[in-house]
Amino acid sequence: MSTVTDIANTVTNGATTSTQRNADGTMNTQQAQQSLNTNYSDFLKLLTTQLTHQDPTSPVDTNQITHEIASLSQVEQLININTNLQSMASQFTASQAASAVSYIGKQVDATGNQVDLIGGQAPVVYSLPAGTSTATVTITNGAGQTIFSGPGTTLAGRNQMLWNGTNSTTGQVMPDGKYTLSVMAKDATGKTLTATTYTTGVVQALETQNGTTSLSLGNLSVPLSSVQSVYTAGTNPGA
């Protein structure tokens, strides 16, 4: 026959097990609460039955009962805390999305290395350290093949150039779409320096999915958290 302790363990373990992560990483507190409510009811029924039929010479340990009830209360408190945290996270995401609406129509630089060729033009943005003597800009397609390779500007800080979509080897105009950017920077002695590439584009829309707000830049999408700068579309802040 099940004991009070058995039911208490079932409640605690069942609630903990049911509090699993959803696909978006949040905790499934609804299932946990349902499990806790169901098993808590079973616990109280069994407790009442045992107290009614207990052996007068060997009564149920009240200290143990108190401990078990306290454990159940702690589980319920944890579920409530997690529910409140989820609510706060949802409110933060909604607030973040509302603020991001102002980005629509603006050009942004986000951490990344994607280039979006549209209508035979694609802005290429990267950052260089002081002392850069040469910068070789390389653009590859989805198959990893080099489409363009040529010298880039060497300003300290932000650099922006416009790629016309032409294959630097064959002279062929490449189709619109996504390409990958890399930059090799060196100083006057030939020492390799660290260059930072960016995914850039004009924000056309935003979306929130699984708690993450992303900005749509034509064929590209970047997380709002990766945005490094925002400026008027069509300008070159580094020039």
Backbone hydrogen bonds in HBPLUS format (Angstrom, degrees):
<---DONOR---> <-ACCEPTOR-->    atom                        ^
c    i                          cat <-CA-CA->   ^        H-A-AA   ^      H-
h    n   atom  resd res      DA  || num        DHA   H-A  angle D-A-AA Bond
n    s   type  num  typ     dist DA aas  dist angle  dist       angle   num
A0007-ILE N   A0003-THR O   3.12 MM   4  6.48 163.3  2.15 154.4 157.1     1
A0008-ALA N   A0004-VAL O   2.93 MM   4  6.15 159.5  1.97 150.3 156.7     2
A0009-ASN N   A0005-THR O   2.92 MM   4  6.13 161.1  1.96 152.2 156.6     3
A0010-THR N   A0006-ASP O   2.93 MM   4  6.17 152.6  2.00 145.4 153.7     4
A0011-VAL N   A0007-ILE O   2.86 MM   4  6.13 158.8  1.91 154.2 158.9     5
A0012-THR N   A0008-ALA O   2.96 MM   4  6.20 172.0  1.96 154.3 156.0     6
A0013-ASN N   A0009-ASN O   2.83 MM   4  5.85 169.6  1.84 153.2 156.1     7
A0014-GLY N   A0010-THR O   2.72 MM   4  5.49 150.3  1.81 138.3 148.4     8
A0015-ALA N   A0011-VAL O   2.93 MM   4  5.94 161.7  1.96 146.0 150.7     9
A0016-THR N   A0012-THR O   3.04 MM   4  6.20 158.8  2.08 144.8 151.2    10
A0017-THR N   A0013-ASN O   2.82 MM   4  5.95 161.5  1.85 149.0 154.3    11
A0018-SER N   A0014-GLY O   2.92 MM   4  6.01 156.4  1.98 144.9 151.5    12
A0019-THR N   A0015-ALA O   3.07 MM   4  6.18 128.7  2.34 135.9 148.2    13
A0019-THR N   A0016-THR O   3.21 MM   3  5.22 135.6  2.42  93.1 105.3    14
A0020-GLN N   A0018-SER O   2.73 MM   2  5.39 135.3  1.92 106.9  92.7    15
A0028-ASN N   A0020-GLN O   2.60 MM   8  5.36 156.9  1.65 158.2 165.8    16
A0022-ASN N   A0026-THR O   2.61 MM   4  5.37 159.3  1.65 160.0 167.7    17
A0025-GLY N   A0022-ASN O   3.00 MM   3  5.24 162.2  2.03 111.8 115.6    18
A0029-THR N   A0027-MET O   2.95 MM   2  5.61 128.0  2.22 108.0  92.5    19
A0032-ALA N   A0028-ASN O   3.44 MM   4  6.71 160.0  2.48 140.6 146.3    20
A0033-GLN N   A0029-THR O   2.86 MM   4  5.98 157.3  1.91 147.8 152.9    21
A0034-GLN N   A0030-GLN O   3.03 MM   4  6.26 159.6  2.07 148.0 153.4    22
A0035-SER N   A0031-GLN O   2.92 MM   4  6.12 160.1  1.96 150.8 156.2    23
A0036-LEU N   A0032-ALA O   2.88 MM   4  6.08 158.2  1.92 147.1 153.6    24
A0037-ASN N   A0033-GLN O   2.90 MM   4  6.09 162.5  1.93 150.7 155.0    25
A0038-THR N   A0034-GLN O   3.05 MM   4  6.21 164.4  2.07 148.7 152.6    26
A0039-ASN N   A0035-SER O   3.00 MM   4  6.12 176.2  2.00 156.0 157.2    27
A0040-TYR N   A0036-LEU O   2.80 MM   4  5.68 146.7  1.91 144.4 154.4    28
A0041-SER N   A0037-ASN O   3.15 MM   4  6.24 149.6  2.24 138.8 145.4    29
A0042-ASP N   A0038-THR O   3.22 MM   4  6.60 153.4  2.30 141.6 148.7    30
A0043-PHE N   A0039-ASN O   2.86 MM   4  6.08 152.4  1.93 144.1 151.9    31
A0044-LEU N   A0040-TYR O   3.03 MM   4  6.31 157.1  2.09 147.0 151.6    32
A0045-LYS N   A0041-SER O   3.04 MM   4  6.29 156.2  2.10 148.2 154.7    33
A0046-LEU N   A0042-ASP O   2.98 MM   4  6.19 166.9  1.99 153.3 156.4    34
A0047-LEU N   A0043-PHE O   2.86 MM   4  6.01 156.9  1.92 147.5 154.9    35
A0048-THR N   A0044-LEU O   2.93 MM   4  6.06 160.2  1.97 145.2 150.0    36
A0049-THR N   A0045-LYS O   2.98 MM   4  6.23 159.7  2.02 147.8 153.6    37
A0050-GLN N   A0046-LEU O   2.86 MM   4  6.09 162.8  1.89 153.3 157.6    38
A0051-LEU N   A0047-LEU O   2.93 MM   4  6.12 158.9  1.98 149.9 155.8    39
A0052-THR N   A0048-THR O   2.97 MM   4  6.12 147.5  2.07 143.5 152.4    40
A0053-HIS N   A0049-THR O   3.03 MM   4  6.21 151.1  2.11 147.4 154.6    41
A0058-SER N   A0055-ASP O   2.79 MM   3  5.14 150.1  1.88 112.8 122.9    42
A0065-ILE N   A0061-ASP O   3.11 MM   4  6.49 155.1  2.17 147.6 154.8    43
A0066-THR N   A0062-THR O   2.90 MM   4  6.12 161.3  1.93 148.5 153.1    44
A0067-HIS N   A0063-ASN O   2.97 MM   4  6.20 155.6  2.03 144.8 151.4    45
A0068-GLU N   A0064-GLN O   2.93 MM   4  6.18 155.5  1.99 149.1 155.5    46
A0069-ILE N   A0065-ILE O   2.93 MM   4  6.19 162.3  1.96 154.9 159.3    47
A0070-ALA N   A0066-THR O   2.98 MM   4  6.14 155.5  2.04 144.7 151.8    48
A0071-SER N   A0067-HIS O   2.98 MM   4  6.24 147.2  2.09 141.8 150.6    49
A0072-LEU N   A0068-GLU O   3.05 MM   4  6.38 155.5  2.11 148.1 153.9    50
A0073-SER N   A0069-ILE O   2.99 MM   4  6.26 154.9  2.05 147.5 154.6    51
A0074-GLN N   A0070-ALA O   2.97 MM   4  6.23 149.1  2.06 145.0 153.0    52
A0075-VAL N   A0071-SER O   3.09 MM   4  6.42 154.7  2.16 147.4 153.4    53
A0076-GLU N   A0072-LEU O   3.05 MM   4  6.38 160.0  2.10 149.2 154.3    54
A0077-GLN N   A0073-SER O   2.90 MM   4  6.15 153.7  1.97 146.7 154.3    55
A0078-LEU N   A0074-GLN O   2.94 MM   4  6.19 155.3  2.00 148.5 154.8    56
A0079-ILE N   A0075-VAL O   3.01 MM   4  6.32 155.1  2.07 149.5 156.1    57
A0080-ASN N   A0076-GLU O   2.96 MM   4  6.23 158.6  2.01 148.3 154.0    58
A0081-ILE N   A0077-GLN O   2.85 MM   4  6.11 154.8  1.92 149.1 156.3    59
A0082-ASN N   A0078-LEU O   2.96 MM   4  6.17 160.5  2.00 147.8 152.8    60
A0083-THR N   A0079-ILE O   2.93 MM   4  6.17 151.3  2.01 146.6 154.8    61
A0084-ASN N   A0080-ASN O   2.99 MM   4  6.25 157.8  2.04 147.6 152.9    62
A0085-LEU N   A0081-ILE O   2.94 MM   4  6.24 153.7  2.01 148.0 155.7    63
A0086-GLN N   A0082-ASN O   2.95 MM   4  6.19 154.4  2.01 146.6 153.0    64
A0087-SER N   A0083-THR O   3.02 MM   4  6.29 154.0  2.09 145.5 152.7    65
A0088-MET N   A0084-ASN O   2.93 MM   4  6.23 156.9  1.99 148.7 154.7    66
A0089-ALA N   A0085-LEU O   2.88 MM   4  6.12 154.5  1.95 146.9 154.2    67
A0090-SER N   A0086-GLN O   2.94 MM   4  6.17 154.2  2.01 147.4 154.0    68
A0091-GLN N   A0087-SER O   3.00 MM   4  6.27 157.1  2.06 147.6 153.8    69
A0092-PHE N   A0088-MET O   2.92 MM   4  6.15 153.4  1.99 146.4 153.9    70
A0093-THR N   A0089-ALA O   2.94 MM   4  6.16 158.8  1.98 147.8 153.2    71
A0094-ALA N   A0090-SER O   2.98 MM   4  6.20 159.5  2.02 148.4 153.7    72
A0095-SER N   A0091-GLN O   2.95 MM   4  6.14 156.5  2.01 145.0 151.6    73
A0096-GLN N   A0092-PHE O   2.82 MM   4  6.02 154.9  1.89 149.2 156.7    74
A0097-ALA N   A0093-THR O   2.92 MM   4  6.13 157.0  1.97 148.3 154.1    75
A0098-ALA N   A0094-ALA O   3.00 MM   4  6.22 154.1  2.06 144.1 151.1    76
A0099-SER N   A0095-SER O   3.04 MM   4  6.31 153.3  2.12 145.8 152.4    77
A0100-ALA N   A0096-GLN O   3.00 MM   4  6.22 145.6  2.12 142.8 152.7    78
A0101-VAL N   A0098-ALA O   3.38 MM   3  5.52 150.9  2.47  98.6 106.4    79
A0102-SER N   A0099-SER O   3.38 MM   3  6.18 155.0  2.45 116.9 120.8    80
A0103-TYR N   A0100-ALA O   2.88 MM   3  5.39 161.0  1.92 116.2 122.7    81
A0104-ILE N   A0101-VAL O   3.14 MM   3  5.74 158.8  2.19 116.2 121.6    82
A0106-LYS N   A0103-TYR O   2.85 MM   3  5.30 158.9  1.89 140.0 142.4    83
A0105-GLY N   A0203-VAL O   2.82 MM  98  5.39 168.7  1.84 146.5 149.7    84
A0203-VAL N   A0106-LYS O   2.83 MM  97  5.73 165.5  1.85 169.5 166.7    85
A0107-GLN N   A0231-TYR O   2.86 MM 124  5.41 160.7  1.90 171.5 170.4    86
A0231-TYR N   A0107-GLN O   2.90 MM 124  5.41 160.5  1.94 159.2 165.2    87
A0108-VAL N   A0201-GLY O   3.00 MM  93  5.86 159.6  2.04 158.7 157.7    88
A0201-GLY N   A0108-VAL O   3.29 MM  93  5.86 144.5  2.43 148.2 157.8    89
A0109-ASP N   A0229-SER O   2.99 MM 120  5.27 155.7  2.05 141.9 146.9    90
A0228-GLN N   A0109-ASP O   2.65 MM 119  5.59 171.1  1.66 159.3 162.7    91
A0229-SER N   A0109-ASP O   3.31 MM 120  5.27 150.0  2.41 139.5 142.5    92
A0110-ALA N   A0199-THR O   2.83 MM  89  5.16 163.2  1.86 148.4 154.2    93
A0199-THR N   A0110-ALA O   2.77 MM  89  5.16 162.9  1.80 155.9 159.2    94
A0111-THR N   A0226-SER O   2.88 MM 115  5.31 159.7  1.92 142.5 142.6    95
A0181-LEU N   A0113-ASN O   2.72 MM  68  5.03 166.9  1.74 151.7 154.7    96
A0115-VAL N   A0179-TYR O   2.72 MM  64  4.94 159.8  1.76 146.2 145.7    97
A0179-TYR N   A0115-VAL O   2.77 MM  64  4.94 149.1  1.87 148.9 155.4    98
A0117-LEU N   A0177-GLY O   2.87 MM  60  5.18 164.2  1.90 160.3 155.2    99
A0177-GLY N   A0117-LEU O   3.02 MM  60  5.18 143.1  2.16 126.9 137.7   100
A0118-ILE N   A0121-GLN O   2.97 MM   3  5.45 169.1  1.98 151.5 147.8   101
A0121-GLN N   A0118-ILE O   3.16 MM   3  5.45 148.0  2.27 106.6 115.5   102
A0122-ALA N   A0163-TRP O   2.91 MM  41  5.15 136.0  2.11 148.1 157.6   103
A0163-TRP N   A0122-ALA O   2.86 MM  41  5.15 170.6  1.87 154.0 150.8   104
A0124-VAL N   A0161-MET O   2.72 MM  37  5.23 163.0  1.75 168.7 168.7   105
A0161-MET N   A0124-VAL O   2.93 MM  37  5.23 158.0  1.98 147.9 155.1   106
A0198-TYR N   A0125-VAL O   3.10 MM  73  5.57 149.0  2.20 155.0 145.6   107
A0126-TYR N   A0159-ASN O   3.03 MM  33  5.35 158.2  2.08 144.6 150.6   108
A0159-ASN N   A0126-TYR O   2.69 MM  33  5.35 149.9  1.77 169.8 179.4   109
A0127-SER N   A0196-THR O   2.70 MM  69  5.03 153.5  1.76 148.0 157.2   110
A0196-THR N   A0127-SER O   2.98 MM  69  5.03 163.8  2.00 145.8 150.2   111
A0128-LEU N   A0157-GLY O   2.88 MM  29  5.07 151.5  1.96 132.9 136.9   112
A0157-GLY N   A0128-LEU O   2.75 MM  29  5.07 157.3  1.80 140.2 148.3   113
A0133-SER N   A0186-LYS O   2.73 MM  53  5.85 158.1  1.78 142.9 150.7   114
A0134-THR N   A0186-LYS O   3.11 MM  52  5.41 162.9  2.14 146.0 149.4   115
A0186-LYS N   A0134-THR O   2.98 MM  52  5.41 156.0  2.04 152.4 155.2   116
A0152-GLY N   A0135-ALA O   2.71 MM  17  5.26 153.2  1.78 158.5 159.4   117
A0136-THR N   A0184-MET O   2.84 MM  48  5.08 165.1  1.86 144.9 147.7   118
A0184-MET N   A0136-THR O   2.96 MM  48  5.08 162.4  1.99 142.1 146.8   119
A0137-VAL N   A0150-GLY O   2.75 MM  13  5.44 157.3  1.81 175.4 168.7   120
A0150-GLY N   A0137-VAL O   2.99 MM  13  5.44 152.3  2.07 145.8 154.6   121
A0138-THR N   A0182-SER O   2.90 MM  44  5.28 171.8  1.91 163.9 162.4   122
A0182-SER N   A0138-THR O   2.94 MM  44  5.28 143.6  2.08 154.9 160.4   123
A0139-ILE N   A0148-PHE O   2.80 MM   9  4.99 160.8  1.84 145.2 148.1   124
A0147-ILE N   A0139-ILE O   2.72 MM   8  5.62 164.8  1.74 155.6 160.8   125
A0148-PHE N   A0139-ILE O   3.11 MM   9  4.99 160.5  2.15 139.8 141.8   126
A0140-THR N   A0180-THR O   2.93 MM  40  5.20 157.4  1.98 144.9 152.0   127
A0180-THR N   A0140-THR O   2.92 MM  40  5.20 168.1  1.94 149.8 153.8   128
A0141-ASN N   A0145-GLN O   2.95 MM   4  5.53 149.5  2.04 146.6 154.1   129
A0144-GLY N   A0141-ASN O   2.96 MM   3  5.33 163.5  1.99 116.4 120.4   130
A0168-SER N   A0147-ILE O   3.02 MM  21  6.52 141.8  2.17 145.8 157.2   131
A0174-MET N   A0165-GLY O   2.72 MM   9  5.38 176.2  1.72 162.1 162.0   132
A0167-ASN N   A0172-GLN O   2.67 MM   5  5.15 164.4  1.69 151.6 157.2   133
A0171-GLY N   A0167-ASN O   2.77 MM   4  4.92 144.5  1.89 138.9 147.1   134
A0193-LEU N   A0185-ALA O   2.77 MM   8  5.20 169.2  1.78 133.6 136.5   135
A0187-ASP N   A0191-LYS O   2.93 MM   4  5.45 148.4  2.04 143.4 152.4   136
A0190-GLY N   A0187-ASP O   2.99 MM   3  5.34 161.6  2.02 113.8 119.6   137
A0204-GLN N   A0216-SER O   2.83 MM  12  5.64 172.7  1.84 169.4 171.9   138
A0216-SER N   A0205-ALA O   2.76 MM  11  5.11 179.3  1.76 149.1 148.9   139
A0207-GLU N   A0214-SER O   2.98 MM   7  5.45 156.1  2.04 150.1 156.9   140
A0214-SER N   A0207-GLU O   2.79 MM   7  5.45 166.9  1.81 166.8 169.9   141
A0209-GLN N   A0212-THR O   2.93 MM   3  5.37 160.0  1.97 149.0 147.7   142
A0212-THR N   A0209-GLN O   3.01 MM   3  5.37 165.0  2.03 115.0 119.9   143
A0224-LEU N   A0213-THR O   2.83 MM  11  5.72 169.7  1.84 156.8 153.3   144
A0215-LEU N   A0222-VAL O   2.77 MM   7  5.39 165.4  1.79 163.1 163.0   145
A0222-VAL N   A0215-LEU O   2.99 MM   7  5.39 156.4  2.05 149.1 155.0   146
A0217-LEU N   A0220-LEU O   2.68 MM   3  4.91 164.1  1.70 142.4 146.8   147
A0220-LEU N   A0217-LEU O   3.20 MM   3  4.91 167.8  2.21 110.2 111.5   148
A0226-SER N   A0223-PRO O   2.96 MM   3  5.44 157.6  2.01 113.6 120.7   149
A0227-VAL N   A0224-LEU O   3.22 MM   3  5.62 167.2  2.24 114.4 118.4   150
A0235-THR N   A0232-THR O   3.31 MM   3  6.01 151.9  2.39 141.2 140.7   151
A0239-ALA N   A0236-ASN O   2.99 MM   3  5.57 162.4  2.02 121.7 127.3   152
